Amino acid sequence: MKKSLLFFTTFLFLCFSAQQKGKDYNNILKSKSIYEINAFLRDAHPDDPRRSIMKPKVMELMKEYIKNAPPGDTKVKQMQDWLAMLKRKSSTKVTFDEMNAIIRKKQIARYQKELQAGQSAIVYTPSSPKNVYVAPDAAAKTTAVIADTEASEFNMLMADNPVEHKNKTVKILNSLFDNDPNAKECIIMIENKSDCNIIVRIEGVGNIKYRLPVPAGGDNSIVIQKGDYLLTSLVCGAQYASQKTIQKPLMVALGSSSK
């Protein structure tokens, strides 16, 4: 009796958890939604018999969408990417290593282009107190000084001369191509999802310190020595701080857009 009660309680808990997550695939066989079926294939157990039905179905739906899409439809590329993945794999789920490889490929293409052009491809709005720091009026006097200082420092850090930029770009490309686990340095990429320009301060042991300016809605990279670091930043006035042990390439996303 106790075992039956325990099983029933566990079953109710699992059902409740599934409902909480909003992932009820009981009627998935009737679905004609590309996004719902795609999500099912990512989440379902590898041995779920419904996979063999739903995978061909969603691939046909994707082909149909691409065929009937109007010129300039931005979803077409996504559908094509998903189709290519489903031909190779059981779902469009991307592993950490695959995501790392995608980011690395994009970064290499970007910095090779910058090296050829001899200038940064980053498009940004120069900093002013308004796009560095957002704070309540009550703290206006204190924040005005902080915002002005941060804005000036951001603009100074972004103003690479051509020689400095070339040296930095070469260093980043070398790091991206270098797969040696014994290398003493590695690359860190910061993605800024906020509406404010930010400076990420990376502080290690002793005098090891780096500053990386990252424009609003953009990203930036830097090559640093491997080790333990404290990463700090003011993201639209909110303090960010995190300890990171960096022994391999790392991507950190900060903030969110209010738009």
Backbone hydrogen bonds in HBPLUS format (Angstrom, degrees):
<---DONOR---> <-ACCEPTOR-->    atom                        ^
c    i                          cat <-CA-CA->   ^        H-A-AA   ^      H-
h    n   atom  resd res      DA  || num        DHA   H-A  angle D-A-AA Bond
n    s   type  num  typ     dist DA aas  dist angle  dist       angle   num
A0005-LEU N   A0001-MET O   2.90 MM   4  6.17 157.4  1.95 149.8 156.1     1
A0006-LEU N   A0002-LYS O   2.85 MM   4  6.08 157.6  1.90 149.2 155.5     2
A0007-PHE N   A0003-LYS O   2.90 MM   4  6.12 160.0  1.94 148.3 153.6     3
A0008-PHE N   A0004-SER O   2.90 MM   4  6.10 161.1  1.93 148.4 153.7     4
A0009-THR N   A0005-LEU O   2.89 MM   4  6.08 157.8  1.94 149.0 155.0     5
A0010-THR N   A0006-LEU O   2.92 MM   4  6.10 161.8  1.95 149.7 154.8     6
A0011-PHE N   A0007-PHE O   2.86 MM   4  6.05 155.9  1.91 148.5 155.6     7
A0012-LEU N   A0008-PHE O   2.97 MM   4  6.21 158.5  2.01 146.6 151.8     8
A0013-PHE N   A0009-THR O   2.98 MM   4  6.22 155.3  2.04 146.5 153.5     9
A0014-LEU N   A0010-THR O   2.91 MM   4  6.20 158.3  1.96 151.0 156.4    10
A0015-CYS N   A0011-PHE O   2.96 MM   4  6.19 159.2  2.00 149.3 155.2    11
A0016-PHE N   A0012-LEU O   2.86 MM   4  6.04 159.3  1.90 148.1 154.2    12
A0017-SER N   A0013-PHE O   2.84 MM   4  6.05 156.9  1.90 147.9 154.4    13
A0018-ALA N   A0014-LEU O   2.96 MM   4  6.17 158.1  2.01 146.6 152.1    14
A0019-GLN N   A0015-CYS O   3.01 MM   4  6.29 154.7  2.07 147.0 153.7    15
A0020-GLN N   A0016-PHE O   2.88 MM   4  6.13 152.5  1.96 147.4 155.6    16
A0021-LYS N   A0017-SER O   3.04 MM   4  6.31 149.9  2.13 147.1 154.2    17
A0023-LYS N   A0018-ALA O   3.30 MM   5  5.83 164.8  2.32 163.1 161.4    18
A0022-GLY N   A0019-GLN O   2.98 MM   3  4.96 142.8  2.12  96.4 108.1    19
A0028-ILE N   A0025-TYR O   3.21 MM   3  4.96 162.6  2.24 109.2 108.1    20
A0030-LYS N   A0027-ASN O   3.05 MM   3  5.71 152.1  2.13 117.5 125.0    21
A0031-SER N   A0028-ILE O   3.02 MM   3  5.05 148.6  2.12 102.2 112.0    22
A0037-ILE N   A0033-SER O   3.03 MM   4  6.17 171.7  2.04 156.3 158.6    23
A0038-ASN N   A0034-ILE O   2.89 MM   4  5.91 155.2  1.95 144.3 152.3    24
A0039-ALA N   A0035-TYR O   2.99 MM   4  6.10 152.9  2.06 139.1 145.9    25
A0040-PHE N   A0036-GLU O   2.95 MM   4  6.24 152.9  2.02 145.1 152.9    26
A0041-LEU N   A0037-ILE O   2.96 MM   4  6.26 160.9  2.00 154.1 157.7    27
A0042-ARG N   A0038-ASN O   3.16 MM   4  6.44 143.9  2.30 140.3 149.8    28
A0043-ASP N   A0039-ALA O   2.99 MM   4  6.21 148.9  2.09 147.6 156.2    29
A0044-ALA N   A0040-PHE O   2.74 MM   4  5.61 160.8  1.78 162.6 165.4    30
A0048-ASP N   A0045-HIS O   2.97 MM   3  5.29 169.1  1.98 120.5 123.2    31
A0051-ARG N   A0048-ASP O   3.06 MM   3  5.84 162.6  2.09 122.8 127.9    32
A0053-ILE N   A0050-ARG O   3.10 MM   3  5.32 141.8  2.25 102.7 113.7    33
A0054-MET N   A0050-ARG O   2.91 MM   4  6.12 167.3  1.92 160.3 164.1    34
A0055-LYS N   A0051-ARG O   2.97 MM   4  5.80 162.9  2.00 152.1 154.1    35
A0057-LYS N   A0053-ILE O   3.40 MM   4  6.46 152.7  2.48 137.9 145.6    36
A0058-VAL N   A0054-MET O   2.90 MM   4  6.03 164.8  1.93 151.8 154.2    37
A0059-MET N   A0055-LYS O   3.09 MM   4  6.28 153.3  2.17 149.9 157.5    38
A0060-GLU N   A0056-PRO O   3.04 MM   4  6.28 151.8  2.12 145.3 151.8    39
A0061-LEU N   A0057-LYS O   3.01 MM   4  6.32 154.4  2.07 146.5 154.1    40
A0062-MET N   A0058-VAL O   2.91 MM   4  6.11 150.6  2.00 143.1 150.6    41
A0063-LYS N   A0059-MET O   3.01 MM   4  6.25 157.8  2.06 144.3 150.0    42
A0064-GLU N   A0060-GLU O   2.91 MM   4  6.12 156.4  1.97 147.7 154.3    43
A0065-TYR N   A0061-LEU O   2.92 MM   4  6.14 151.7  2.00 142.2 150.1    44
A0066-ILE N   A0062-MET O   2.96 MM   4  6.23 166.0  1.98 154.1 156.8    45
A0067-LYS N   A0063-LYS O   2.96 MM   4  6.12 156.3  2.01 145.6 152.5    46
A0068-ASN N   A0064-GLU O   3.07 MM   4  6.26 152.2  2.15 146.9 152.9    47
A0069-ALA N   A0065-TYR O   2.92 MM   4  5.80 114.1  2.37 144.8 160.5    48
A0073-ASP N   A0070-PRO O   3.22 MM   3  5.78 147.7  2.33 143.8 141.0    49
A0076-VAL N   A0073-ASP O   3.35 MM   3  5.90 160.6  2.39 112.4 117.6    50
A0079-MET N   A0075-LYS O   3.00 MM   4  6.32 159.4  2.04 155.5 161.1    51
A0080-GLN N   A0076-VAL O   2.89 MM   4  6.17 155.4  1.95 152.8 160.1    52
A0081-ASP N   A0077-LYS O   2.88 MM   4  6.15 156.0  1.94 149.9 156.3    53
A0082-TRP N   A0078-GLN O   2.91 MM   4  6.19 160.3  1.95 150.5 155.8    54
A0083-LEU N   A0079-MET O   2.89 MM   4  6.09 159.0  1.93 147.7 153.6    55
A0084-ALA N   A0080-GLN O   3.02 MM   4  6.23 161.5  2.05 147.7 152.2    56
A0085-MET N   A0081-ASP O   3.03 MM   4  6.30 154.1  2.10 146.7 153.9    57
A0086-LEU N   A0082-TRP O   2.86 MM   4  6.11 158.0  1.91 154.3 160.2    58
A0087-LYS N   A0083-LEU O   3.05 MM   4  6.29 134.8  2.26 144.1 155.3    59
A0088-ARG N   A0085-MET O   3.02 MM   3  5.23 137.1  2.21 100.4 112.6    60
A0089-LYS N   A0085-MET O   2.72 MM   4  5.80 149.6  1.81 154.4 164.8    61
A0099-MET N   A0095-THR O   2.91 MM   4  6.16 160.6  1.95 153.2 158.5    62
A0100-ASN N   A0096-PHE O   2.89 MM   4  6.10 154.4  1.96 146.5 154.1    63
A0101-ALA N   A0097-ASP O   2.96 MM   4  6.20 152.7  2.03 143.2 150.2    64
A0102-ILE N   A0098-GLU O   2.97 MM   4  6.27 152.1  2.05 147.6 155.0    65
A0103-ILE N   A0099-MET O   2.97 MM   4  6.22 166.8  1.99 154.4 157.1    66
A0104-ARG N   A0100-ASN O   2.90 MM   4  6.06 160.8  1.93 148.0 154.1    67
A0105-LYS N   A0101-ALA O   2.93 MM   4  6.08 156.9  1.98 144.8 150.6    68
A0106-LYS N   A0102-ILE O   3.05 MM   4  6.32 160.1  2.09 150.1 155.0    69
A0107-GLN N   A0103-ILE O   2.89 MM   4  6.12 156.9  1.95 151.5 158.4    70
A0108-ILE N   A0104-ARG O   2.93 MM   4  6.14 159.6  1.97 151.2 156.3    71
A0109-ALA N   A0105-LYS O   3.10 MM   4  6.33 165.8  2.12 148.6 152.0    72
A0110-ARG N   A0106-LYS O   2.98 MM   4  6.16 156.6  2.03 145.6 152.4    73
A0111-TYR N   A0107-GLN O   2.94 MM   4  6.15 171.8  1.94 157.3 158.5    74
A0112-GLN N   A0108-ILE O   2.92 MM   4  5.98 150.8  2.00 150.1 158.1    75
A0113-LYS N   A0109-ALA O   3.14 MM   4  6.21 154.2  2.21 139.7 146.3    76
A0114-GLU N   A0110-ARG O   2.98 MM   4  6.30 152.0  2.06 144.8 153.1    77
A0115-LEU N   A0111-TYR O   2.93 MM   4  6.04 152.6  2.01 138.7 145.7    78
A0116-GLN N   A0112-GLN O   3.09 MM   4  6.33 155.4  2.15 145.2 150.9    79
A0117-ALA N   A0113-LYS O   2.97 MM   4  6.18 154.4  2.04 146.4 153.9    80
A0118-GLY N   A0114-GLU O   2.76 MM   4  5.81 134.4  1.97 143.1 155.4    81
A0131-ASN N   A0128-SER O   3.02 MM   3  5.65 134.7  2.24 118.3 128.8    82
A0132-VAL N   A0129-PRO O   3.47 MM   3  5.30 165.9  2.49 102.5 103.8    83
A0133-TYR N   A0129-PRO O   3.20 MM   4  5.98 165.2  2.23 147.9 150.1    84
A0197-ASN N   A0131-ASN O   2.82 MM  66  6.16 145.3  1.94 170.8 176.5    85
A0139-ALA N   A0136-PRO O   3.16 MM   3  5.81 150.8  2.25 114.9 122.0    86
A0140-ALA N   A0137-ASP O   2.99 MM   3  4.95 161.7  2.02 115.8 115.8    87
A0143-THR N   A0139-ALA O   2.99 MM   4  6.07 175.4  2.00 167.8 169.0    88
A0144-ALA N   A0140-ALA O   2.92 MM   4  5.84 144.6  2.05 145.9 153.7    89
A0146-ILE N   A0142-THR O   3.45 MM   4  6.78 165.7  2.47 147.2 150.9    90
A0147-ALA N   A0143-THR O   2.75 MM   4  5.82 170.8  1.76 157.5 160.4    91
A0148-ASP N   A0144-ALA O   3.04 MM   4  6.06 158.4  2.09 140.4 146.2    92
A0149-THR N   A0145-VAL O   3.03 MM   4  6.18 159.2  2.07 147.8 153.4    93
A0150-GLU N   A0146-ILE O   2.89 MM   4  6.09 166.4  1.91 156.6 160.4    94
A0151-ALA N   A0147-ALA O   2.89 MM   4  5.98 157.9  1.94 146.5 153.0    95
A0152-SER N   A0148-ASP O   3.08 MM   4  6.24 162.8  2.11 145.6 149.6    96
A0153-GLU N   A0149-THR O   3.00 MM   4  6.17 161.0  2.04 149.4 155.1    97
A0154-PHE N   A0150-GLU O   2.87 MM   4  6.01 159.8  1.92 150.4 155.9    98
A0155-ASN N   A0151-ALA O   3.09 MM   4  6.29 169.3  2.10 151.5 153.7    99
A0156-MET N   A0152-SER O   3.04 MM   4  6.21 152.4  2.12 143.7 151.5   100
A0157-LEU N   A0153-GLU O   2.95 MM   4  6.17 158.8  1.99 151.6 156.8   101
A0158-MET N   A0154-PHE O   2.98 MM   4  6.20 148.5  2.08 151.1 159.9   102
A0159-ALA N   A0156-MET O   3.29 MM   3  5.31 141.6  2.45  96.1 106.6   103
A0160-ASP N   A0158-MET O   2.95 MM   2  5.78 136.7  2.15 103.1  91.5   104
A0165-HIS N   A0161-ASN O   2.92 MM   4  6.10 164.8  1.94 164.1 169.3   105
A0166-LYS N   A0162-PRO O   2.96 MM   4  6.09 157.2  2.02 143.4 149.3   106
A0167-ASN N   A0163-VAL O   3.02 MM   4  6.26 166.4  2.04 153.7 156.8   107
A0168-LYS N   A0164-GLU O   2.96 MM   4  6.14 160.0  2.00 149.3 155.0   108
A0169-THR N   A0165-HIS O   2.87 MM   4  6.03 160.4  1.91 150.0 155.6   109
A0170-VAL N   A0166-LYS O   2.93 MM   4  6.12 163.5  1.96 154.6 158.4   110
A0171-LYS N   A0167-ASN O   3.07 MM   4  6.21 157.0  2.12 143.0 149.4   111
A0172-ILE N   A0168-LYS O   2.98 MM   4  6.25 155.7  2.04 149.4 155.7   112
A0173-LEU N   A0169-THR O   2.94 MM   4  6.17 164.6  1.96 153.0 157.1   113
A0174-ASN N   A0170-VAL O   2.91 MM   4  6.09 161.5  1.95 150.1 155.3   114
A0175-SER N   A0171-LYS O   3.07 MM   4  6.27 152.9  2.14 141.6 148.8   115
A0176-LEU N   A0172-ILE O   2.90 MM   4  6.19 151.6  1.98 149.1 157.3   116
A0177-PHE N   A0173-LEU O   2.98 MM   4  6.20 151.3  2.06 151.7 158.5   117
A0178-ASP N   A0174-ASN O   2.99 MM   4  5.99 126.1  2.29 135.8 149.8   118
A0183-ALA N   A0180-ASP O   3.13 MM   3  5.50 166.3  2.15 115.0 117.6   119
A0226-LYS N   A0184-LYS O   2.94 MM  42  5.90 163.9  1.97 153.5 150.8   120
A0186-CYS N   A0224-ILE O   2.96 MM  38  5.75 156.7  2.01 162.3 168.4   121
A0224-ILE N   A0186-CYS O   2.93 MM  38  5.75 162.5  1.96 169.0 163.6   122
A0250-LEU N   A0187-ILE O   3.17 MM  63  6.71 151.6  2.25 147.5 156.0   123
A0188-ILE N   A0222-ILE O   2.90 MM  34  5.59 159.9  1.94 159.6 165.7   124
A0222-ILE N   A0188-ILE O   3.04 MM  34  5.59 149.5  2.14 148.8 158.4   125
A0189-MET N   A0250-LEU O   2.78 MM  61  6.20 165.2  1.80 162.0 166.7   126
A0252-VAL N   A0189-MET O   2.88 MM  63  6.36 157.2  1.94 161.6 169.2   127
A0190-ILE N   A0220-ASN O   2.93 MM  30  5.61 168.0  1.94 173.7 173.9   128
A0220-ASN N   A0190-ILE O   3.09 MM  30  5.61 148.1  2.19 146.8 156.7   129
A0191-GLU N   A0252-VAL O   2.78 MM  61  6.10 166.1  1.80 154.0 158.6   130
A0254-LEU N   A0191-GLU O   2.83 MM  63  6.21 162.7  1.86 172.0 177.6   131
A0192-ASN N   A0218-GLY O   2.79 MM  26  5.46 166.0  1.81 164.8 169.5   132
A0217-GLY N   A0192-ASN O   3.00 MM  25  5.36 116.1  2.42 131.4 147.8   133
A0193-LYS N   A0254-LEU O   2.77 MM  61  5.86 158.1  1.82 168.3 175.9   134
A0198-ILE N   A0214-VAL O   3.08 MM  16  5.39 170.3  2.08 146.5 149.6   135
A0214-VAL N   A0198-ILE O   2.84 MM  16  5.39 169.1  1.86 154.5 156.2   136
A0200-VAL N   A0212-LEU O   2.85 MM  12  5.11 171.9  1.86 145.1 144.2   137
A0212-LEU N   A0200-VAL O   2.90 MM  12  5.11 160.4  1.94 144.8 151.3   138
A0201-ARG N   A0232-THR O   2.82 MM  31  5.23 168.1  1.83 162.0 163.6   139
A0232-THR N   A0201-ARG O   2.94 MM  31  5.23 158.1  1.99 146.0 153.3   140
A0202-ILE N   A0210-TYR O   2.88 MM   8  5.00 171.5  1.89 144.7 147.7   141
A0210-TYR N   A0202-ILE O   2.85 MM   8  5.00 147.6  1.96 139.6 149.7   142
A0203-GLU N   A0230-LEU O   3.04 MM  27  5.23 173.7  2.05 144.6 145.2   143
A0230-LEU N   A0203-GLU O   2.87 MM  27  5.23 156.4  1.92 143.5 150.4   144
A0204-GLY N   A0208-ILE O   2.74 MM   4  5.04 175.2  1.74 164.3 163.3   145
A0208-ILE N   A0205-VAL O   3.32 MM   3  5.85 164.9  2.34 127.8 131.8   146
A0218-GLY N   A0215-PRO O   3.03 MM   3  5.23 151.9  2.11 135.1 130.4   147
A0227-GLY N   A0246-ILE O   2.94 MM  19  5.34 149.0  2.04 138.8 147.5   148
A0246-ILE N   A0227-GLY O   2.78 MM  19  5.34 158.9  1.83 166.4 159.4   149
A0229-TYR N   A0244-LYS O   2.80 MM  15  5.30 164.9  1.83 157.5 162.8   150
A0244-LYS N   A0229-TYR O   2.82 MM  15  5.30 165.0  1.84 153.8 158.9   151
A0231-LEU N   A0242-SER O   2.79 MM  11  5.23 176.2  1.79 158.9 157.6   152
A0242-SER N   A0231-LEU O   2.86 MM  11  5.23 145.9  1.97 146.1 156.0   153
A0233-SER N   A0240-TYR O   2.93 MM   7  5.06 144.6  2.06 139.3 140.5   154
A0240-TYR N   A0233-SER O   2.74 MM   7  5.06 160.2  1.78 164.5 164.7   155
A0235-VAL N   A0238-ALA O   2.78 MM   3  5.06 163.2  1.81 155.8 151.2   156
A0238-ALA N   A0235-VAL O   3.05 MM   3  5.06 162.8  2.08 113.1 113.1   157
